[in-house]
Amino acid sequence: MPTLITGANRGIGLSLARAFAQTGETLFATARHPNGPALAHAAREFPNLHPLALDVTDDHSARIALAEVSARTHALDVLINNAAIFPGDGTERLENLDLNWFAEAVEVNVAGVARVTRTFLPLLRAGSQPRIINISSGAGSISTKEDFDDYPYAVSKAGLNMLTRAMAAEFAPEDIIVTALSPGWVRTEMGGPNAPLTPEESARSLHATITRLTPADTGRFYGRDGASADYAW
Ligand SMILES: NC(=O)c1ccc[n+]([C@@H]2O[C@H](COP(=O)([O-])OP(=O)(O)OC[C@H]3O[C@@H](n4cnc5c(N)ncnc54)[C@H](OP(=O)(O)O)[C@@H]3O)[C@@H](O)[C@H]2O)c1
């Protein structure tokens, strides 16, 4: 399953890259700065893991990444849109918000996903049971929202959920699966030190879920274990 992951230099993305590389399949671990020690270490451990530069907000960067991936493979089976930002600290009330944070969050967490997905569509179309995984969040659930935490991030992840549904509808005739998965609350820079899950635990279950998705799962929003009851739009 040749796979490409965004934001793979740290956090959940790095652990996902390692989980996929462990199977021996070709793995493109993309990041804004792919030459850092963590990805270099992973690439030494797994010769099938290829670090690549990709800033999800930059068309030029995406085109170069496509050329580099295309030089190694004619097809991708899995695209994992993992890269995201979380502006502010999540506790700001409406009157204290920096309103620029909305645009910044949407640029990475929504438009970035659309940009990367359309860039790699030709390779996905050549893949075997291709699947596009959007790493979402319970924070993006509109129907269960009862607090005022995480304004810009939550709005962007709700937008990502809508993007997931729309892409699922567009690509269903081509049997391309598009699914939103939440990784759980994970100890990363974004999740903070009190989160119950390690990135490895989250990535292990995400990997298992991603590998068993079928066309019946397109347009769905699941937890890391693939349980539909866990997350509501
Ligand atoms: N941690 C949690 O508890 C939790 C819960 C729910 C959902 N999630 C979701 O899980 C995913 C991974 O989160 P995480 O906890 O691993 O976060 P993280 O540790 O903050 O890592 C975020 C990753 O996104 C990358 N990124 C940011 N802007 C980018 C850009 N313009 N282009 C390319 N890469 C960019 C970062 O790269 P740089 O190093 O270059 O900044 C980093 O690799 C995100 O989609 C997040 O929303 C996390």
The ligand as an ORCA input file, in Angstrom:
! r2SCAN-3c Opt
* xyz 0 1
  N      -3.000     15.402     19.586
  C      -4.315     15.265     19.754
  O      -4.804     15.044     20.882
  C      -5.248     15.363     18.580
  C      -6.618     15.194     18.824
  C      -7.497     15.242     17.739
  C      -7.005     15.433     16.453
  N      -5.664     15.615     16.252
  C      -5.216     15.781     14.873
  O      -4.166     14.863     14.613
  C      -3.286     15.418     13.611
  C      -1.858     15.396     14.120
  O      -1.805     16.167     15.296
  P      -0.580     16.126     16.329
  O      -1.153     16.035     17.676
  O       0.425     15.146     15.883
  O      -0.055     17.641     16.137
  P       1.412     18.271     16.204
  O       2.277     17.459     17.093
  O       1.201     19.708     16.505
  O       1.938     18.095     14.703
  C       1.342     18.827     13.667
  C       2.057     18.471     12.379
  O       1.470     19.244     11.324
  C       2.529     19.845     10.604
  N       2.156     21.064      9.898
  C       1.623     22.213     10.390
  N       1.473     23.111      9.385
  C       1.916     22.499      8.251
  C       2.020     22.899      6.904
  N       1.649     24.136      6.477
  N       2.506     22.007      5.992
  C       2.890     20.778      6.382
  N       2.847     20.349      7.652
  C       2.359     21.208      8.578
  C       3.592     20.121     11.672
  O       4.829     20.397     11.048
  P       5.925     21.455     11.642
  O       6.788     20.650     12.588
  O       6.643     21.924     10.427
  O       5.140     22.527     12.342
  C       3.548     18.808     12.415
  O       4.251     17.810     11.713
  C      -3.820     16.824     13.327
  O      -4.667     16.789     12.205
  C      -4.628     17.146     14.574
  O      -5.616     18.114     14.326
  C      -4.769     15.581     17.277
*
